[in-house]
């Protein structure tokens, strides 16, 4: 299992991934799930992967050499000559399908399903930034203003804070902080996600990034985020009034009739009906 998240705002892109993979309780290893493709001044792209490790590694290798032959074009399409992120995502989809054609039948024969999911985003030339989620068949969807982030892997624990914080107008540093809080929530609740983390923050229009960091358990900023988030959550929880029962005075009573439903019925004898 793994957890990867990518966020797109008007200010830029944030990518964050853990590095844990396991094939059982006694086979836990560290493999990096992020790869950066950069040609300064021309294009900046980042790929995150989750799912079967052998498949995702194969896709990354094939992507380096994958070429799409387009009707009416002399030069095959690659991630290095694509003029849009959409075309680059098409090349990635073709790489996924190539690995599927090569390995899926053999994997299925041994009881292993072809399972890979990826996030691919960046900017090429003067085109605006784009962010895609790519599925096992090689098809993909694009992030929108209504859905400005993607998650793959163990996503449920880190989703609530993203839903509450991230909008298209979120400042880039705030988005980076939110991604780290999302990751911390996942680390806290799931042992199959683990340090170190890889993080890259891309500023819109730069076509390169130096904001790349590997975060381990000694990283002072991440240690501060982990402790502060836990403490603030506890403080906020403690500040919420307890529910008032038995007629206790409260400005926010809980024992009030529901607008459209009745109170749950008790069953007191074997003869009573549930409905």
C-alpha positions as CSV (number, residue, x, y, z in Angstrom):
1,X,0.0,0.0,0.0
2,X,1.0,3.6,-0.4
3,X,-0.4,7.1,-0.3
4,X,0.3,9.8,-2.9
5,X,-1.5,13.1,-3.2
6,X,-1.2,15.9,-5.8
7,X,-2.8,19.3,-5.5
8,X,-3.4,21.9,-8.3
9,X,-4.1,25.5,-7.4
10,X,-3.8,28.7,-9.5
11,X,-0.4,29.3,-7.9
12,X,1.1,25.9,-8.7
13,X,1.3,22.2,-8.1
14,X,2.1,20.1,-5.0
15,X,3.1,16.5,-5.2
16,X,3.7,14.3,-2.1
17,X,4.3,10.5,-1.8
18,X,5.3,8.1,0.8
19,X,7.9,5.3,0.1
20,X,6.6,2.2,1.9
21,X,5.6,-1.0,0.1
22,X,4.9,-4.4,1.6
23,X,4.1,-7.9,0.6
24,X,3.2,-9.2,4.0
25,X,3.9,-8.3,7.6
26,X,7.5,-9.4,7.4
27,X,8.3,-8.0,4.0
28,X,8.2,-4.2,4.4
29,X,10.5,-2.2,2.1
30,X,11.2,1.3,0.9
31,X,10.6,2.2,-2.7
32,X,10.2,5.8,-4.0
33,X,6.9,6.4,-5.8
34,X,7.7,9.8,-7.4
35,X,9.7,10.6,-10.5
36,X,10.4,14.1,-12.0
37,X,10.9,14.9,-15.6
38,X,12.3,18.3,-16.2
39,X,13.7,20.3,-19.1
40,X,14.2,23.8,-17.7
41,X,12.4,26.5,-19.6
42,X,10.5,23.9,-21.7
43,X,8.6,21.4,-19.5
44,X,8.2,20.2,-15.9
45,X,6.3,17.0,-15.2
46,X,5.9,14.8,-12.1
47,X,4.7,11.2,-11.9
48,X,3.3,9.4,-8.8
49,X,2.5,5.7,-8.7
50,X,0.6,3.3,-6.6
51,X,-0.5,-0.4,-6.9
52,X,1.6,-3.3,-7.9
53,X,5.3,-2.2,-7.6
54,X,6.6,-4.4,-10.5
55,X,4.0,-2.9,-12.8
56,X,4.5,0.7,-11.8
57,X,8.3,0.3,-12.2
58,X,7.8,-1.3,-15.6
59,X,5.5,1.6,-16.7
60,X,8.1,4.2,-15.6
61,X,10.8,2.4,-17.7
62,X,8.6,2.1,-20.8
63,X,7.5,5.7,-20.5
64,X,11.1,6.8,-21.0
65,X,11.1,5.3,-24.6
66,X,7.3,5.1,-25.4
67,X,6.4,6.7,-28.7
68,X,3.0,7.3,-30.2
69,X,2.8,7.3,-34.0
70,X,0.3,9.9,-35.0
71,X,-1.3,10.0,-38.5
72,X,0.1,12.8,-40.6
73,X,3.0,13.4,-38.3
74,X,6.6,12.4,-39.2
75,X,7.9,12.5,-35.6
76,X,6.5,10.0,-33.0
77,X,5.0,11.6,-29.9
78,X,6.9,11.2,-26.6
79,X,6.8,12.9,-23.2
80,X,9.8,15.0,-24.4
81,X,8.3,16.5,-27.5
82,X,4.6,16.6,-26.6
83,X,3.2,20.1,-26.9
84,X,0.6,19.7,-24.2
85,X,0.2,17.8,-20.9
86,X,-2.8,16.1,-22.4
87,X,-0.6,14.5,-25.1
88,X,2.0,13.6,-22.5
89,X,-0.7,11.9,-20.5
90,X,-1.7,10.0,-23.7
91,X,1.9,8.7,-24.0
92,X,1.7,7.6,-20.4
93,X,-1.6,5.8,-21.1
94,X,0.1,4.0,-24.0
95,X,3.0,2.9,-21.8
96,X,0.5,1.5,-19.3
97,X,-1.3,-0.4,-22.0
98,X,2.1,-1.7,-23.4
99,X,3.0,-3.2,-20.0
100,X,-0.5,-4.7,-19.8
101,X,-0.2,-6.4,-23.1
102,X,3.2,-7.8,-22.1
103,X,2.5,-8.9,-18.5
104,X,-1.3,-9.0,-17.7
105,X,-1.9,-12.6,-18.9
106,X,1.2,-14.0,-17.1
107,X,0.2,-12.2,-13.9
108,X,-3.4,-13.4,-14.1
109,X,-2.2,-17.0,-14.5
110,X,-0.6,-16.7,-11.1
111,X,-3.6,-15.1,-9.5
112,X,-2.3,-11.5,-9.6
113,X,-4.5,-8.8,-11.2
114,X,-3.0,-6.0,-13.2
115,X,-3.2,-3.1,-10.7
116,X,-1.6,0.3,-11.1
117,X,-2.8,3.9,-10.6
118,X,-0.9,7.0,-11.3
119,X,-1.0,10.8,-11.0
120,X,0.7,12.8,-13.7
121,X,0.9,16.6,-13.7
122,X,3.0,19.5,-14.8
123,X,3.3,22.2,-17.4
124,X,4.6,22.3,-20.9
125,X,5.6,25.6,-22.6
126,X,3.0,28.3,-22.4
127,X,0.1,25.9,-21.8
128,X,-1.4,26.2,-18.3
129,X,-0.6,23.6,-15.7
130,X,-2.6,20.3,-15.8
131,X,-3.1,17.4,-13.5
132,X,-4.3,13.9,-14.5
133,X,-5.1,10.6,-12.7
134,X,-4.3,7.6,-14.8
135,X,-6.0,4.2,-14.3
136,X,-5.0,0.6,-15.0
137,X,-6.5,0.5,-18.6
138,X,-4.4,3.6,-19.5
139,X,-7.4,6.0,-19.5
140,X,-7.3,9.1,-17.4
141,X,-9.3,12.0,-16.0
142,X,-8.2,15.7,-15.4
143,X,-8.4,17.8,-12.3
144,X,-10.9,20.6,-12.4
145,X,-11.7,23.6,-10.2
146,X,-14.4,21.5,-8.5
147,X,-11.8,18.7,-7.9
148,X,-8.4,20.4,-7.6
149,X,-6.6,17.4,-6.1
150,X,-6.1,13.7,-6.7
151,X,-5.1,10.8,-4.3
152,X,-4.0,7.3,-5.0
153,X,-3.4,4.4,-2.6
154,X,-4.6,4.7,1.0
155,X,-6.6,7.9,0.5
156,X,-9.4,7.9,3.0
157,X,-7.6,9.1,6.1
158,X,-6.1,12.1,4.4
159,X,-9.1,13.2,2.4
160,X,-11.1,15.2,5.0
161,X,-8.5,18.0,5.5
162,X,-8.1,18.3,1.7
163,X,-11.9,18.7,1.3
164,X,-12.0,21.4,4.0
165,X,-8.9,23.4,2.9
166,X,-8.1,23.1,-0.8
167,X,-9.6,25.4,-3.3
168,X,-8.3,26.7,-6.7
169,X,-7.3,29.9,-4.8
170,X,-5.3,28.2,-2.0
171,X,-1.8,29.7,-1.8
172,X,1.0,27.3,-2.8
173,X,2.7,27.1,0.6
174,X,-0.7,26.5,2.3
175,X,-1.4,23.7,-0.2
176,X,2.0,22.2,0.7
177,X,1.2,22.4,4.4
178,X,-2.2,20.8,3.8
179,X,-0.7,17.9,1.8
180,X,1.7,17.3,4.7
181,X,-1.2,17.3,7.2
182,X,-3.1,14.9,4.9
183,X,-0.1,12.6,4.9
184,X,0.4,12.8,8.7
185,X,-3.3,11.8,9.2
186,X,-2.6,8.8,6.9
187,X,0.6,7.8,8.7
188,X,-1.2,8.0,12.0
189,X,-3.9,5.6,11.0
190,X,-2.3,3.1,8.6
191,X,1.0,1.3,9.1
192,X,1.1,0.4,5.4
193,X,2.1,4.0,4.7
194,X,5.5,5.1,5.9
195,X,8.4,7.5,5.8
196,X,10.5,8.8,4.2
197,X,8.3,11.1,2.0
198,X,9.1,12.8,-1.3
199,X,7.7,16.2,-1.9
200,X,8.0,18.7,-4.8
201,X,6.3,22.1,-5.0
202,X,6.0,23.7,-8.5
203,X,5.3,27.4,-9.0
204,X,3.1,28.1,-12.0
205,X,5.0,29.3,-15.1
206,X,8.5,28.5,-13.9
207,X,9.0,25.2,-16.0
208,X,11.4,24.0,-13.3
209,X,11.5,23.5,-9.6
210,X,14.1,23.5,-6.9
211,X,11.5,22.9,-4.1
212,X,12.2,19.2,-3.8
213,X,12.7,17.6,-0.5
214,X,13.0,14.1,1.1
215,X,11.3,14.1,4.5
216,X,12.3,11.6,7.1
217,X,11.5,11.2,10.8
218,X,14.1,13.8,11.7
219,X,12.8,16.6,9.5
220,X,12.1,19.6,11.8
221,X,9.2,21.1,9.9
222,X,7.4,17.8,9.5
223,X,7.9,17.0,13.2
224,X,6.4,20.4,14.0
225,X,3.4,19.7,11.7
226,X,2.8,16.3,13.3
227,X,2.9,17.6,16.9
228,X,1.0,20.8,16.2
229,X,-1.8,19.1,14.2
230,X,-2.4,16.6,16.9
231,X,-2.3,19.2,19.7
232,X,-4.6,21.6,17.9
233,X,-7.1,18.9,17.0
234,X,-7.2,17.9,20.7
235,X,-7.7,21.5,21.8
236,X,-10.5,22.0,19.3
237,X,-12.1,18.8,20.3
238,X,-11.9,19.8,24.0
239,X,-13.5,23.2,23.2
240,X,-16.7,21.6,21.8
241,X,-19.4,21.4,24.4
242,X,-20.5,17.9,25.5
243,X,-24.0,16.7,24.5
244,X,-26.5,17.7,27.2
245,X,-28.8,14.8,28.4
246,X,-31.5,14.6,31.0
247,X,-32.8,18.1,30.6
248,X,-29.4,19.8,31.3
249,X,-29.3,23.5,30.3
250,X,-27.6,24.1,26.9
251,X,-27.7,26.6,24.1
252,X,-27.3,23.7,21.7
253,X,-29.5,20.9,23.0
254,X,-29.3,17.5,21.5
255,X,-32.6,16.1,22.8
256,X,-34.9,17.8,20.3
257,X,-37.4,16.2,17.9
258,X,-36.0,15.5,14.4
259,X,-37.6,17.4,11.6
260,X,-38.7,14.5,9.4
261,X,-38.0,11.3,11.4
262,X,-39.2,9.7,14.6
263,X,-37.0,8.4,17.5
264,X,-35.7,4.9,17.0
265,X,-38.1,2.2,18.3
266,X,-37.1,-0.1,21.1
267,X,-37.9,-3.8,20.9
268,X,-39.0,-4.9,24.3
269,X,-40.6,-8.3,23.8
270,X,-40.2,-11.3,21.3
271,X,-43.7,-10.5,19.9
272,X,-43.0,-7.0,18.8
273,X,-42.3,-6.3,15.1
274,X,-39.3,-4.5,13.8
275,X,-41.5,-2.6,11.3
